[in-house]
Amino acid sequence: ADTLGAAAAERGRYFGAAVAANHLGEAPYVSTLDTEFTSVTPENEMKWDAVEPTRDTFTFGSADRIVDHARSKGMKVRGHTLVWHSQLPGWVSGLGTADDARSAMNNHITKVMQHYKGRIHSWDVVNEAFQDGESGARRSSPFQDKLGDGYIEEAFRTARAADPAAKLCYNDYNTDGINAKSNAVYNLVKELKARNAPIDCVGFQSHFNSASPVPSDYKENLRRFVDLGVDVQITELDIEGSGTAQADNYSNVVRSCLAIARCTGITVWGVTDKYSWRPGGTPLLFDDNYNKKPAYDATLTALGGT
Ligand code: G3I
């Protein structure tokens, strides 16, 4: 296999990229996407502020463009994300009572998932619910603050009812190694499984840089989650740096996923360095001119391609 997607497929995995709708008119962006990747994640277009800017009025235009493009090329789609503290429209932050917050959350999950029913392989149902650092505490959000810890289980139950075929994931960052934050997520998943709540997968965002390098216990961490009975996915991979060091880090991440039978796919957080969310950063597999970087070659090789 001589593309990322084809090589990953031979290992039974998808290989995806985050995509922004406003780049779908750029020919080299689209040709790189279509040639190399087998899954897409809308980078911002499915977030709450994009799809429900006004209560119960849904605007799916930009997200639909990505989904339609992906499906026309035979690519799968990851849904990102339903319940998150960030990129919320003002009206959500202003919800007054617990009942109001509950009905808004459940309506949002239901309507968005029904719109895309049958077309999303995995949904990030809840994103980034824990604080950074040692506390293991939940992060403040309108849902956490009004509904308490139980909002996560409720969100997953609502999601299962809305699209029973989609894999339902919890997704977070700085949880890639074994640490206080990933311990908190681990305990959440364990509790959800014990309560027969419908969680299928955990997403490890895997945003790495010199301050937050690929952890030495990355694979071990993936394995302990799989041992709870969920799939794991690498959902937002990007690694700062360049040259051989960056290439080695990509190779390490890919080999870790392949070593875990239930690590079902890898998504990089963008097609090209040109449009990375990291300002001025070069964390991806293609440079500003869509040339393959050493990190690309290392990733392809680690996947078993040539
Ligand atoms: O939509 C407006 C546009 O109208 C305006 O002209 C422009 C000017 O700055 O801003 C646009 O919004 C930006 C949006 O991206 C779309 O480009 C926001 O300012 C900007 O904050 C937003 O950044 C996104 C970020 O999430 C927001 O939290 C990044 O693109 C996106 O890559 C990033 O993705 C997150 C994942 O969803 C969750 N995990 C972490 C990851 C990286 O931060």
py3Dmol code that shows the C-alpha trace and the ligand (Angstrom):
import py3Dmol

protein = """\
ATOM      1  CA  ALA A   1       0.000   0.000   0.000  1.00  0.00           C
ATOM      2  CA  ASP A   2       1.322   3.445  -0.871  1.00  0.00           C
ATOM      3  CA  THR A   3      -1.144   5.703   0.934  1.00  0.00           C
ATOM      4  CA  LEU A   4      -1.863   6.158   4.632  1.00  0.00           C
ATOM      5  CA  GLY A   5      -5.458   5.062   4.257  1.00  0.00           C
ATOM      6  CA  ALA A   6      -4.689   1.952   2.224  1.00  0.00           C
ATOM      7  CA  ALA A   7      -1.864   0.899   4.538  1.00  0.00           C
ATOM      8  CA  ALA A   8      -4.044   1.397   7.631  1.00  0.00           C
ATOM      9  CA  ALA A   9      -6.864  -0.560   5.982  1.00  0.00           C
ATOM     10  CA  GLU A  10      -4.545  -3.535   5.546  1.00  0.00           C
ATOM     11  CA  ARG A  11      -4.146  -3.414   9.309  1.00  0.00           C
ATOM     12  CA  GLY A  12      -7.923  -3.140   9.804  1.00  0.00           C
ATOM     13  CA  ARG A  13      -7.837   0.530  10.807  1.00  0.00           C
ATOM     14  CA  TYR A  14      -8.994   3.840   9.402  1.00  0.00           C
ATOM     15  CA  PHE A  15      -6.585   6.746   8.934  1.00  0.00           C
ATOM     16  CA  GLY A  16      -8.337  10.105   9.126  1.00  0.00           C
ATOM     17  CA  ALA A  17      -7.810  13.849   9.101  1.00  0.00           C
ATOM     18  CA  ALA A  18      -9.604  16.822  10.582  1.00  0.00           C
ATOM     19  CA  VAL A  19     -11.120  18.860   7.759  1.00  0.00           C
ATOM     20  CA  ALA A  20     -12.348  22.452   7.529  1.00  0.00           C
ATOM     21  CA  ALA A  21     -15.191  23.136   5.109  1.00  0.00           C
ATOM     22  CA  ASN A  22     -13.698  26.407   3.911  1.00  0.00           C
ATOM     23  CA  HIS A  23     -10.710  24.603   2.396  1.00  0.00           C
ATOM     24  CA  LEU A  24     -12.754  22.206   0.275  1.00  0.00           C
ATOM     25  CA  GLY A  25     -12.369  24.551  -2.701  1.00  0.00           C
ATOM     26  CA  GLU A  26      -8.568  24.281  -2.650  1.00  0.00           C
ATOM     27  CA  ALA A  27      -7.497  21.661  -5.189  1.00  0.00           C
ATOM     28  CA  PRO A  28      -4.297  20.331  -3.527  1.00  0.00           C
ATOM     29  CA  TYR A  29      -6.042  20.221  -0.140  1.00  0.00           C
ATOM     30  CA  VAL A  30      -8.831  18.100  -1.582  1.00  0.00           C
ATOM     31  CA  SER A  31      -6.586  15.848  -3.647  1.00  0.00           C
ATOM     32  CA  THR A  32      -4.330  15.172  -0.639  1.00  0.00           C
ATOM     33  CA  LEU A  33      -7.355  14.442   1.508  1.00  0.00           C
ATOM     34  CA  ASP A  34      -8.987  12.165  -1.043  1.00  0.00           C
ATOM     35  CA  THR A  35      -5.793  10.271  -1.859  1.00  0.00           C
ATOM     36  CA  GLU A  36      -4.433   9.660   1.611  1.00  0.00           C
ATOM     37  CA  PHE A  37      -7.279   9.473   4.119  1.00  0.00           C
ATOM     38  CA  THR A  38     -10.202   7.129   4.775  1.00  0.00           C
ATOM     39  CA  SER A  39     -11.968   9.077   7.536  1.00  0.00           C
ATOM     40  CA  VAL A  40     -12.663  12.749   8.201  1.00  0.00           C
ATOM     41  CA  THR A  41     -13.527  14.723  11.338  1.00  0.00           C
ATOM     42  CA  PRO A  42     -15.078  18.177  10.881  1.00  0.00           C
ATOM     43  CA  GLU A  43     -12.648  20.455  12.747  1.00  0.00           C
ATOM     44  CA  ASN A  44     -15.262  22.983  13.922  1.00  0.00           C
ATOM     45  CA  GLU A  45     -18.385  22.528  11.809  1.00  0.00           C
ATOM     46  CA  MET A  46     -20.286  20.103  14.065  1.00  0.00           C
ATOM     47  CA  LYS A  47     -19.656  22.018  17.283  1.00  0.00           C
ATOM     48  CA  TRP A  48     -22.621  23.426  19.161  1.00  0.00           C
ATOM     49  CA  ASP A  49     -22.087  27.060  18.115  1.00  0.00           C
ATOM     50  CA  ALA A  50     -21.966  25.967  14.477  1.00  0.00           C
ATOM     51  CA  VAL A  51     -25.014  23.689  14.370  1.00  0.00           C
ATOM     52  CA  GLU A  52     -27.403  25.194  16.947  1.00  0.00           C
ATOM     53  CA  PRO A  53     -26.553  28.894  17.262  1.00  0.00           C
ATOM     54  CA  THR A  54     -30.122  29.655  18.298  1.00  0.00           C
ATOM     55  CA  ARG A  55     -32.125  27.315  20.484  1.00  0.00           C
ATOM     56  CA  ASP A  56     -33.730  24.517  18.462  1.00  0.00           C
ATOM     57  CA  THR A  57     -32.733  26.121  15.138  1.00  0.00           C
ATOM     58  CA  PHE A  58     -30.198  23.901  13.415  1.00  0.00           C
ATOM     59  CA  THR A  59     -27.713  24.984  10.739  1.00  0.00           C
ATOM     60  CA  PHE A  60     -25.950  22.013   9.195  1.00  0.00           C
ATOM     61  CA  GLY A  61     -24.669  23.616   5.976  1.00  0.00           C
ATOM     62  CA  SER A  62     -20.909  23.556   6.584  1.00  0.00           C
ATOM     63  CA  ALA A  63     -20.937  20.182   8.316  1.00  0.00           C
ATOM     64  CA  ASP A  64     -23.070  18.727   5.523  1.00  0.00           C
ATOM     65  CA  ARG A  65     -20.524  19.865   2.941  1.00  0.00           C
ATOM     66  CA  ILE A  66     -17.825  17.885   4.718  1.00  0.00           C
ATOM     67  CA  VAL A  67     -19.988  14.815   5.254  1.00  0.00           C
ATOM     68  CA  ASP A  68     -21.231  14.832   1.650  1.00  0.00           C
ATOM     69  CA  HIS A  69     -17.712  15.194   0.289  1.00  0.00           C
ATOM     70  CA  ALA A  70     -16.358  12.431   2.507  1.00  0.00           C
ATOM     71  CA  ARG A  71     -19.107   9.989   1.666  1.00  0.00           C
ATOM     72  CA  SER A  72     -18.882  10.701  -2.062  1.00  0.00           C
ATOM     73  CA  LYS A  73     -15.236   9.590  -1.830  1.00  0.00           C
ATOM     74  CA  GLY A  74     -15.950   6.542   0.314  1.00  0.00           C
ATOM     75  CA  MET A  75     -14.490   8.059   3.464  1.00  0.00           C
ATOM     76  CA  LYS A  76     -15.974   7.510   6.917  1.00  0.00           C
ATOM     77  CA  VAL A  77     -16.886  10.382   9.244  1.00  0.00           C
ATOM     78  CA  ARG A  78     -16.202  10.956  12.958  1.00  0.00           C
ATOM     79  CA  GLY A  79     -18.668  13.261  14.674  1.00  0.00           C
ATOM     80  CA  HIS A  80     -17.064  15.967  16.826  1.00  0.00           C
ATOM     81  CA  THR A  81     -18.512  16.938  19.279  1.00  0.00           C
ATOM     82  CA  LEU A  82     -21.881  16.961  21.056  1.00  0.00           C
ATOM     83  CA  VAL A  83     -21.344  18.030  24.676  1.00  0.00           C
ATOM     84  CA  TRP A  84     -18.341  20.276  25.388  1.00  0.00           C
ATOM     85  CA  HIS A  85     -17.735  23.345  27.536  1.00  0.00           C
ATOM     86  CA  SER A  86     -16.182  25.292  24.619  1.00  0.00           C
ATOM     87  CA  GLN A  87     -17.565  26.779  21.405  1.00  0.00           C
ATOM     88  CA  LEU A  88     -21.006  27.030  22.957  1.00  0.00           C
ATOM     89  CA  PRO A  89     -23.448  29.716  21.814  1.00  0.00           C
ATOM     90  CA  GLY A  90     -24.350  32.291  24.440  1.00  0.00           C
ATOM     91  CA  TRP A  91     -27.839  30.937  24.990  1.00  0.00           C
ATOM     92  CA  VAL A  92     -26.465  27.663  26.398  1.00  0.00           C
ATOM     93  CA  SER A  93     -24.395  29.460  29.009  1.00  0.00           C
ATOM     94  CA  GLY A  94     -27.479  31.433  29.962  1.00  0.00           C
ATOM     95  CA  LEU A  95     -29.738  28.454  30.667  1.00  0.00           C
ATOM     96  CA  GLY A  96     -31.386  28.983  34.032  1.00  0.00           C
ATOM     97  CA  THR A  97     -32.487  25.738  35.615  1.00  0.00           C
ATOM     98  CA  ALA A  98     -31.336  22.126  35.657  1.00  0.00           C
ATOM     99  CA  ASP A  99     -34.458  21.073  33.771  1.00  0.00           C
ATOM    100  CA  ASP A 100     -33.745  23.636  31.095  1.00  0.00           C
ATOM    101  CA  ALA A 101     -30.124  22.545  30.750  1.00  0.00           C
ATOM    102  CA  ARG A 102     -31.176  18.895  30.584  1.00  0.00           C
ATOM    103  CA  SER A 103     -33.746  19.441  27.877  1.00  0.00           C
ATOM    104  CA  ALA A 104     -31.348  21.610  25.849  1.00  0.00           C
ATOM    105  CA  MET A 105     -28.566  19.003  26.074  1.00  0.00           C
ATOM    106  CA  ASN A 106     -30.804  16.078  25.185  1.00  0.00           C
ATOM    107  CA  ASN A 107     -32.495  17.952  22.351  1.00  0.00           C
ATOM    108  CA  HIS A 108     -29.114  18.942  20.917  1.00  0.00           C
ATOM    109  CA  ILE A 109     -27.759  15.388  21.008  1.00  0.00           C
ATOM    110  CA  THR A 110     -30.944  13.945  19.546  1.00  0.00           C
ATOM    111  CA  LYS A 111     -31.419  16.400  16.696  1.00  0.00           C
ATOM    112  CA  VAL A 112     -27.785  16.466  15.595  1.00  0.00           C
ATOM    113  CA  MET A 113     -27.408  12.697  15.725  1.00  0.00           C
ATOM    114  CA  GLN A 114     -30.718  12.094  13.946  1.00  0.00           C
ATOM    115  CA  HIS A 115     -29.654  14.455  11.154  1.00  0.00           C
ATOM    116  CA  TYR A 116     -26.528  12.361  10.563  1.00  0.00           C
ATOM    117  CA  LYS A 117     -28.046   9.019  11.519  1.00  0.00           C
ATOM    118  CA  GLY A 118     -26.278   6.101   9.849  1.00  0.00           C
ATOM    119  CA  ARG A 119     -23.510   8.322   8.424  1.00  0.00           C
ATOM    120  CA  ILE A 120     -21.180   8.692  11.423  1.00  0.00           C
ATOM    121  CA  HIS A 121     -18.935   5.830  12.501  1.00  0.00           C
ATOM    122  CA  SER A 122     -18.042   7.327  15.905  1.00  0.00           C
ATOM    123  CA  TRP A 123     -19.320  10.321  17.861  1.00  0.00           C
ATOM    124  CA  ASP A 124     -17.429  12.259  20.498  1.00  0.00           C
ATOM    125  CA  VAL A 125     -20.463  12.424  22.773  1.00  0.00           C
ATOM    126  CA  VAL A 126     -18.672  14.169  25.626  1.00  0.00           C
ATOM    127  CA  ASN A 127     -15.427  16.090  25.146  1.00  0.00           C
ATOM    128  CA  GLU A 128     -12.895  17.295  27.731  1.00  0.00           C
ATOM    129  CA  ALA A 129     -14.995  16.943  30.892  1.00  0.00           C
ATOM    130  CA  PHE A 130     -12.038  16.906  33.285  1.00  0.00           C
ATOM    131  CA  GLN A 131      -9.664  19.582  34.531  1.00  0.00           C
ATOM    132  CA  ASP A 132      -5.957  19.485  33.851  1.00  0.00           C
ATOM    133  CA  GLY A 133      -3.559  18.768  36.675  1.00  0.00           C
ATOM    134  CA  GLU A 134      -3.626  16.533  39.671  1.00  0.00           C
ATOM    135  CA  SER A 135      -7.145  17.044  41.011  1.00  0.00           C
ATOM    136  CA  GLY A 136      -8.999  14.638  38.732  1.00  0.00           C
ATOM    137  CA  ALA A 137     -11.953  17.001  39.162  1.00  0.00           C
ATOM    138  CA  ARG A 138     -14.642  17.714  36.635  1.00  0.00           C
ATOM    139  CA  ARG A 139     -14.362  20.870  34.592  1.00  0.00           C
ATOM    140  CA  SER A 140     -16.965  23.573  34.977  1.00  0.00           C
ATOM    141  CA  SER A 141     -19.515  23.784  32.157  1.00  0.00           C
ATOM    142  CA  PRO A 142     -23.206  24.608  31.925  1.00  0.00           C
ATOM    143  CA  PHE A 143     -23.903  20.849  32.030  1.00  0.00           C
ATOM    144  CA  GLN A 144     -21.586  20.016  34.913  1.00  0.00           C
ATOM    145  CA  ASP A 145     -22.673  23.055  36.906  1.00  0.00           C
ATOM    146  CA  LYS A 146     -26.425  22.587  36.442  1.00  0.00           C
ATOM    147  CA  LEU A 147     -26.773  18.794  36.204  1.00  0.00           C
ATOM    148  CA  GLY A 148     -23.839  17.500  38.230  1.00  0.00           C
ATOM    149  CA  ASP A 149     -21.688  14.452  37.469  1.00  0.00           C
ATOM    150  CA  GLY A 150     -24.615  12.458  36.053  1.00  0.00           C
ATOM    151  CA  TYR A 151     -24.800  14.540  32.862  1.00  0.00           C
ATOM    152  CA  ILE A 152     -22.229  12.315  31.167  1.00  0.00           C
ATOM    153  CA  GLU A 153     -24.201   9.118  31.628  1.00  0.00           C
ATOM    154  CA  GLU A 154     -27.367  10.895  30.527  1.00  0.00           C
ATOM    155  CA  ALA A 155     -25.633  12.206  27.397  1.00  0.00           C
ATOM    156  CA  PHE A 156     -24.488   8.704  26.415  1.00  0.00           C
ATOM    157  CA  ARG A 157     -27.933   7.193  26.993  1.00  0.00           C
ATOM    158  CA  THR A 158     -29.561   9.905  24.901  1.00  0.00           C
ATOM    159  CA  ALA A 159     -26.965   9.409  22.170  1.00  0.00           C
ATOM    160  CA  ARG A 160     -27.528   5.644  21.968  1.00  0.00           C
ATOM    161  CA  ALA A 161     -31.242   6.170  21.488  1.00  0.00           C
ATOM    162  CA  ALA A 162     -30.656   8.756  18.736  1.00  0.00           C
ATOM    163  CA  ASP A 163     -28.345   6.630  16.531  1.00  0.00           C
ATOM    164  CA  PRO A 164     -27.873   3.077  17.776  1.00  0.00           C
ATOM    165  CA  ALA A 165     -25.336   2.259  15.028  1.00  0.00           C
ATOM    166  CA  ALA A 166     -22.780   4.932  15.971  1.00  0.00           C
ATOM    167  CA  LYS A 167     -19.898   4.151  18.306  1.00  0.00           C
ATOM    168  CA  LEU A 168     -20.145   6.489  21.290  1.00  0.00           C
ATOM    169  CA  CYS A 169     -16.862   7.929  22.569  1.00  0.00           C
ATOM    170  CA  TYR A 170     -15.537   9.996  25.441  1.00  0.00           C
ATOM    171  CA  ASN A 171     -12.684  12.198  24.103  1.00  0.00           C
ATOM    172  CA  ASP A 172      -9.975  14.168  25.946  1.00  0.00           C
ATOM    173  CA  TYR A 173      -6.398  15.548  25.834  1.00  0.00           C
ATOM    174  CA  ASN A 174      -3.482  15.198  28.265  1.00  0.00           C
ATOM    175  CA  THR A 175      -4.901  11.753  28.995  1.00  0.00           C
ATOM    176  CA  ASP A 176      -2.508   9.979  26.638  1.00  0.00           C
ATOM    177  CA  GLY A 177      -0.209   8.660  29.352  1.00  0.00           C
ATOM    178  CA  ILE A 178      -0.970   7.339  32.822  1.00  0.00           C
ATOM    179  CA  ASN A 179      -1.535  10.402  35.001  1.00  0.00           C
ATOM    180  CA  ALA A 180      -4.096  11.938  37.342  1.00  0.00           C
ATOM    181  CA  LYS A 181      -6.302  13.155  34.505  1.00  0.00           C
ATOM    182  CA  SER A 182      -6.316   9.857  32.632  1.00  0.00           C
ATOM    183  CA  ASN A 183      -6.962   8.079  35.941  1.00  0.00           C
ATOM    184  CA  ALA A 184     -10.074  10.210  36.324  1.00  0.00           C
ATOM    185  CA  VAL A 185     -11.253   9.263  32.828  1.00  0.00           C
ATOM    186  CA  TYR A 186     -10.431   5.624  33.535  1.00  0.00           C
ATOM    187  CA  ASN A 187     -12.573   5.705  36.663  1.00  0.00           C
ATOM    188  CA  LEU A 188     -15.401   7.354  34.730  1.00  0.00           C
ATOM    189  CA  VAL A 189     -15.346   4.669  32.024  1.00  0.00           C
ATOM    190  CA  LYS A 190     -15.190   1.921  34.626  1.00  0.00           C
ATOM    191  CA  GLU A 191     -18.198   3.357  36.408  1.00  0.00           C
ATOM    192  CA  LEU A 192     -20.167   3.833  33.193  1.00  0.00           C
ATOM    193  CA  LYS A 193     -19.485   0.216  32.204  1.00  0.00           C
ATOM    194  CA  ALA A 194     -20.506  -0.973  35.687  1.00  0.00           C
ATOM    195  CA  ARG A 195     -23.787   0.901  35.271  1.00  0.00           C
ATOM    196  CA  ASN A 196     -24.337  -0.549  31.787  1.00  0.00           C
ATOM    197  CA  ALA A 197     -24.196   2.911  30.265  1.00  0.00           C
ATOM    198  CA  PRO A 198     -23.640   2.821  26.493  1.00  0.00           C
ATOM    199  CA  ILE A 199     -20.024   3.897  26.046  1.00  0.00           C
ATOM    200  CA  ASP A 200     -18.107   2.179  23.229  1.00  0.00           C
ATOM    201  CA  CYS A 201     -14.839   4.030  22.870  1.00  0.00           C
ATOM    202  CA  VAL A 202     -12.385   6.478  24.349  1.00  0.00           C
ATOM    203  CA  GLY A 203     -10.624   9.047  22.172  1.00  0.00           C
ATOM    204  CA  PHE A 204      -7.073  10.079  22.978  1.00  0.00           C
ATOM    205  CA  GLN A 205      -6.515  13.413  21.288  1.00  0.00           C
ATOM    206  CA  SER A 206      -2.710  13.137  21.303  1.00  0.00           C
ATOM    207  CA  HIS A 207      -1.690  16.759  20.830  1.00  0.00           C
ATOM    208  CA  PHE A 208       2.055  16.587  21.511  1.00  0.00           C
ATOM    209  CA  ASN A 209       4.826  19.180  21.781  1.00  0.00           C
ATOM    210  CA  SER A 210       8.031  19.629  23.761  1.00  0.00           C
ATOM    211  CA  ALA A 211       6.122  20.515  26.929  1.00  0.00           C
ATOM    212  CA  SER A 212       3.816  17.538  26.430  1.00  0.00           C
ATOM    213  CA  PRO A 213       5.760  14.819  24.567  1.00  0.00           C
ATOM    214  CA  VAL A 214       4.542  11.362  23.553  1.00  0.00           C
ATOM    215  CA  PRO A 215       4.366   9.603  26.942  1.00  0.00           C
ATOM    216  CA  SER A 216       6.559   6.543  27.470  1.00  0.00           C
ATOM    217  CA  ASP A 217       3.514   4.679  28.800  1.00  0.00           C
ATOM    218  CA  TYR A 218       1.248   5.608  25.866  1.00  0.00           C
ATOM    219  CA  LYS A 219       0.636   2.015  24.771  1.00  0.00           C
ATOM    220  CA  GLU A 220       0.196   0.817  28.338  1.00  0.00           C
ATOM    221  CA  ASN A 221      -2.410   3.520  28.885  1.00  0.00           C
ATOM    222  CA  LEU A 222      -4.347   2.523  25.741  1.00  0.00           C
ATOM    223  CA  ARG A 223      -4.235  -1.070  26.919  1.00  0.00           C
ATOM    224  CA  ARG A 224      -5.701  -0.403  30.337  1.00  0.00           C
ATOM    225  CA  PHE A 225      -8.696   1.325  28.741  1.00  0.00           C
ATOM    226  CA  VAL A 226      -9.210  -1.556  26.311  1.00  0.00           C
ATOM    227  CA  ASP A 227      -9.168  -3.875  29.302  1.00  0.00           C
ATOM    228  CA  LEU A 228     -12.281  -2.046  30.563  1.00  0.00           C
ATOM    229  CA  GLY A 229     -14.128  -3.241  27.463  1.00  0.00           C
ATOM    230  CA  VAL A 230     -14.016  -0.219  25.152  1.00  0.00           C
ATOM    231  CA  ASP A 231     -12.318   0.530  21.835  1.00  0.00           C
ATOM    232  CA  VAL A 232      -9.698   3.258  21.766  1.00  0.00           C
ATOM    233  CA  GLN A 233      -9.038   5.744  18.960  1.00  0.00           C
ATOM    234  CA  ILE A 234      -6.307   8.303  18.355  1.00  0.00           C
ATOM    235  CA  THR A 235      -8.533  11.255  17.536  1.00  0.00           C
ATOM    236  CA  GLU A 236      -6.578  14.516  17.075  1.00  0.00           C
ATOM    237  CA  LEU A 237      -2.950  13.550  16.566  1.00  0.00           C
ATOM    238  CA  ASP A 238      -0.415  16.276  15.927  1.00  0.00           C
ATOM    239  CA  ILE A 239       3.200  16.457  17.069  1.00  0.00           C
ATOM    240  CA  GLU A 240       5.257  19.638  17.061  1.00  0.00           C
ATOM    241  CA  GLY A 241       8.759  19.530  15.628  1.00  0.00           C
ATOM    242  CA  SER A 242      10.361  18.565  12.347  1.00  0.00           C
ATOM    243  CA  GLY A 243      12.686  16.107  10.684  1.00  0.00           C
ATOM    244  CA  THR A 244      13.738  12.843  12.241  1.00  0.00           C
ATOM    245  CA  ALA A 245      12.597  13.630  15.773  1.00  0.00           C
ATOM    246  CA  GLN A 246       9.047  14.347  14.620  1.00  0.00           C
ATOM    247  CA  ALA A 247       9.107  11.311  12.332  1.00  0.00           C
ATOM    248  CA  ASP A 248      10.182   9.035  15.179  1.00  0.00           C
ATOM    249  CA  ASN A 249       7.388  10.326  17.371  1.00  0.00           C
ATOM    250  CA  TYR A 250       4.769   9.675  14.696  1.00  0.00           C
ATOM    251  CA  SER A 251       6.149   6.197  14.179  1.00  0.00           C
ATOM    252  CA  ASN A 252       5.958   5.523  17.899  1.00  0.00           C
ATOM    253  CA  VAL A 253       2.304   6.584  18.091  1.00  0.00           C
ATOM    254  CA  VAL A 254       1.304   4.493  15.079  1.00  0.00           C
ATOM    255  CA  ARG A 255       3.126   1.416  16.357  1.00  0.00           C
ATOM    256  CA  SER A 256       1.458   1.817  19.752  1.00  0.00           C
ATOM    257  CA  CYS A 257      -1.993   1.842  18.163  1.00  0.00           C
ATOM    258  CA  LEU A 258      -1.222  -1.149  15.955  1.00  0.00           C
ATOM    259  CA  ALA A 259      -0.049  -3.095  19.011  1.00  0.00           C
ATOM    260  CA  ILE A 260      -3.507  -2.776  20.547  1.00  0.00           C
ATOM    261  CA  ALA A 261      -6.142  -4.842  18.730  1.00  0.00           C
ATOM    262  CA  ARG A 262      -8.955  -2.519  19.814  1.00  0.00           C
ATOM    263  CA  CYS A 263      -7.168   0.658  18.719  1.00  0.00           C
ATOM    264  CA  THR A 264      -9.443   1.053  15.701  1.00  0.00           C
ATOM    265  CA  GLY A 265      -8.053   4.114  13.950  1.00  0.00           C
ATOM    266  CA  ILE A 266      -5.956   7.237  13.915  1.00  0.00           C
ATOM    267  CA  THR A 267      -6.967  10.779  12.979  1.00  0.00           C
ATOM    268  CA  VAL A 268      -4.443  13.585  12.489  1.00  0.00           C
ATOM    269  CA  TRP A 269      -5.682  17.072  13.382  1.00  0.00           C
ATOM    270  CA  GLY A 270      -5.421  18.571   9.910  1.00  0.00           C
ATOM    271  CA  VAL A 271      -4.249  17.813   6.389  1.00  0.00           C
ATOM    272  CA  THR A 272      -1.422  20.354   6.088  1.00  0.00           C
ATOM    273  CA  ASP A 273       0.776  22.471   8.358  1.00  0.00           C
ATOM    274  CA  LYS A 274      -0.578  25.470   6.463  1.00  0.00           C
ATOM    275  CA  TYR A 275      -3.898  25.252   8.309  1.00  0.00           C
ATOM    276  CA  SER A 276      -2.882  23.749  11.645  1.00  0.00           C
ATOM    277  CA  TRP A 277      -4.659  25.176  14.703  1.00  0.00           C
ATOM    278  CA  ARG A 278      -1.195  25.682  16.221  1.00  0.00           C
ATOM    279  CA  PRO A 279      -0.150  29.160  15.076  1.00  0.00           C
ATOM    280  CA  GLY A 280       3.067  28.921  13.087  1.00  0.00           C
ATOM    281  CA  GLY A 281       3.366  25.281  14.004  1.00  0.00           C
ATOM    282  CA  THR A 282       4.467  22.402  11.787  1.00  0.00           C
ATOM    283  CA  PRO A 283       2.848  19.444  13.578  1.00  0.00           C
ATOM    284  CA  LEU A 284       1.304  17.538  10.643  1.00  0.00           C
ATOM    285  CA  LEU A 285       2.305  15.110   7.879  1.00  0.00           C
ATOM    286  CA  PHE A 286       2.199  17.473   4.872  1.00  0.00           C
ATOM    287  CA  ASP A 287       3.998  20.822   4.730  1.00  0.00           C
ATOM    288  CA  ASP A 288       2.522  24.146   3.629  1.00  0.00           C
ATOM    289  CA  ASN A 289       2.918  23.109  -0.023  1.00  0.00           C
ATOM    290  CA  TYR A 290       1.417  19.650   0.455  1.00  0.00           C
ATOM    291  CA  ASN A 291       4.803  17.956   0.232  1.00  0.00           C
ATOM    292  CA  LYS A 292       5.171  14.766   2.240  1.00  0.00           C
ATOM    293  CA  LYS A 293       7.354  15.298   5.302  1.00  0.00           C
ATOM    294  CA  PRO A 294       9.679  12.767   6.973  1.00  0.00           C
ATOM    295  CA  ALA A 295       6.828  12.303   9.458  1.00  0.00           C
ATOM    296  CA  TYR A 296       4.661  11.121   6.563  1.00  0.00           C
ATOM    297  CA  ASP A 297       7.207   8.537   5.452  1.00  0.00           C
ATOM    298  CA  ALA A 298       7.638   7.293   9.009  1.00  0.00           C
ATOM    299  CA  THR A 299       3.875   7.013   9.476  1.00  0.00           C
ATOM    300  CA  LEU A 300       3.420   5.117   6.217  1.00  0.00           C
ATOM    301  CA  THR A 301       6.281   2.768   7.066  1.00  0.00           C
ATOM    302  CA  ALA A 302       4.937   2.152  10.583  1.00  0.00           C
ATOM    303  CA  LEU A 303       1.575   1.256   9.034  1.00  0.00           C
ATOM    304  CA  GLY A 304       3.339  -1.334   6.880  1.00  0.00           C
ATOM    305  CA  GLY A 305       3.132   0.633   3.627  1.00  0.00           C
ATOM    306  CA  THR A 306       5.884   1.639   1.252  1.00  0.00           C
TER     307      THR A 306
END
"""
ligand_1 = """\
43
G3I
O -15.574 31.124 12.744
C -14.766 32.260 13.030
C -14.672 33.145 11.847
O -15.951 33.621 11.538
C -13.697 34.278 12.136
O -13.502 35.039 10.984
C -12.347 33.727 12.593
C -11.370 34.805 12.975
O -10.482 34.378 13.953
O -12.575 32.913 13.709
C -13.390 31.802 13.408
O -13.519 30.957 14.496
C -12.355 30.216 14.840
C -12.601 28.741 14.578
O -11.510 27.972 15.049
C -12.798 28.438 13.100
O -11.650 28.749 12.380
C -12.076 30.452 16.312
O -11.692 31.789 16.505
C -10.998 29.522 16.791
O -10.909 29.623 18.218
C -11.337 28.084 16.445
O -10.277 27.279 16.883
C -10.565 25.905 16.957
C -10.456 25.421 18.397
O -10.676 24.018 18.432
C -11.463 26.106 19.294
O -11.509 25.538 20.542
C -9.571 25.162 16.086
O -9.795 25.511 14.715
C -9.727 23.653 16.256
O -8.655 22.995 15.626
C -9.675 23.315 17.742
O -9.887 21.925 17.879
C -9.834 21.429 19.223
C -10.825 20.274 19.288
O -12.095 20.691 18.850
C -10.881 19.696 20.695
N -9.563 19.331 21.172
C -8.528 20.376 21.069
C -8.448 20.897 19.641
C -7.316 21.895 19.483
O -7.537 23.033 20.262
"""
view = py3Dmol.view(width=600, height=400)
view.addModel(protein, "pdb")
view.setStyle({"model": 0}, {"cartoon": {"style": "trace"}})
view.addModel(ligand_1, "xyz")
view.setStyle({"model": 1}, {"stick": {}})
view.zoomTo()
view.show()
